[in-house]
Amino acid sequence: MQLLKVHGSQNQFFILDQTKLQNQLTDEELVVLAKKITSPTTGILNGSDGVLVVNNSKQPNALGQMRVINADGSEASMCGNGLRTVARYLSEKYNQDEFEVETLNANLHVSKQADLAKGVPSFAVEISPVKFDQKDIPFANLGHQRIIDQFIPELYPGLKFTSIAVPNPHLISFVNHEVVTSDILGAIGKALNSDNPYYYDGVNVNLAQIIDKNRLFVRTFERGVGFTNACGTGMSATSLALCLTHPEMGELGTPIEVYNPGGMVKVTVHYDHQQYWMDLIGNATFTDKIEIDESDLHNLDFSKIKVESTGEQNNYEKFVSELPNYNNL
Ligand SMILES: N[C@@H](CCC[C@H](N)C(=O)O)C(=O)O
């Protein structure tokens, strides 16, 4: 059995293709596997942010199904960076360049794109459905049905927030460089992802600096994970928030470059039939192939694994070294 270690903008995952197993892992086994394999101490290759589970899809138009298990064992409805890597995996498995992938709430369109740089494969993935209402995100006790560019001192004094489900839940604030690189992200992220009266299911928290027209730098504290190098749905939700709250800086229908601590993606925000949706384009990098016996996978025994590097990480690092650096953390 082969696992893959992959990343999109250094948002790290293991891909587990359940269709290759004689006996598929149960949901309970997936939870304990995710908790162990993603940990920097008990996991493989310094862990990851989550596990992407590939299954056959029963939907007629989808080439496969992706489930997203966060590092803490919770299941997310979507993962934008992860979907790019699953899109590449299915594209190579079935030799198709454009298709749909079933996710928890929707079948999403994906397509192979030109390499971002030499040896840096790239995919575009649809981010939708987009929702704004309290019940769809969800949040409570904030005195709003929708949160779009509102000061909410209960969440953090002096910052304006926007909250969007894509369909996993996001909270976004546009801030200056000092704030984006400060420990405020951790303070808000930890408060809203532990027992709290506002985001009672947790929320992905994104702080964004507007660098220029159609150019952002975004840091994310992820629900079920913590600090991450990048969050694809977060950067997509933040690009939509930019178009809504700062239309002079973010244009619908035009690629927005979103820099993050792990690299850069491009997000195009669309508005059709009274619905928003986004295209997220970025790398889909496979760093390592991991051979593990199926029985060892069930028993969570990583002691006999064989790891083979793909060599793609060097290409990715060269690509990142040529990007402008807005990080300065
Ligand atoms: N990293 C992801 C989002 C993963 C899910 C998130 N932790 C949640 O629980 O909503 C991305 O790239 O979108």
Ligand as a Chemical Component Dictionary entry (heavy atoms), coordinates in Angstrom:
data_LIG
# 
_chem_comp.id                   LIG 
_chem_comp.type                 NON-POLYMER 
_chem_comp.pdbx_formal_charge   0 
_chem_comp.three_letter_code    LIG 
# 
loop_
_chem_comp_atom.comp_id 
_chem_comp_atom.atom_id 
_chem_comp_atom.alt_atom_id 
_chem_comp_atom.type_symbol 
_chem_comp_atom.charge 
_chem_comp_atom.model_Cartn_x 
_chem_comp_atom.model_Cartn_y 
_chem_comp_atom.model_Cartn_z 
_chem_comp_atom.pdbx_ordinal 
LIG N1 N1 N 0 -6.346  23.724 4.765 1  
LIG C1 C1 C 0 -7.611  23.688 4.200 2  
LIG C2 C2 C 0 -8.822  23.769 5.052 3  
LIG C3 C3 C 0 -8.868  22.536 5.938 4  
LIG C4 C4 C 0 -10.135 22.456 6.700 5  
LIG C5 C5 C 0 -10.185 23.298 7.908 6  
LIG N2 N2 N 0 -9.197  22.908 8.882 7  
LIG C6 C6 C 0 -11.601 23.195 8.502 8  
LIG O1 O1 O 0 -11.821 22.463 9.483 9  
LIG O2 O2 O 0 -12.477 23.859 7.951 10 
LIG C7 C7 C 0 -7.688  24.449 2.907 11 
LIG O3 O3 O 0 -6.665  24.489 2.213 12 
LIG O4 O4 O 0 -8.750  24.893 2.503 13 
# 
loop_
_chem_comp_bond.comp_id 
_chem_comp_bond.atom_id_1 
_chem_comp_bond.atom_id_2 
_chem_comp_bond.value_order 
_chem_comp_bond.pdbx_ordinal 
LIG N1 C1 SING 1  
LIG C1 C2 SING 2  
LIG C1 C7 SING 3  
LIG C2 C3 SING 4  
LIG C3 C4 SING 5  
LIG C4 C5 SING 6  
LIG C5 N2 SING 7  
LIG C5 C6 SING 8  
LIG C6 O1 DOUB 9  
LIG C6 O2 SING 10 
LIG C7 O3 DOUB 11 
LIG C7 O4 SING 12 
# 
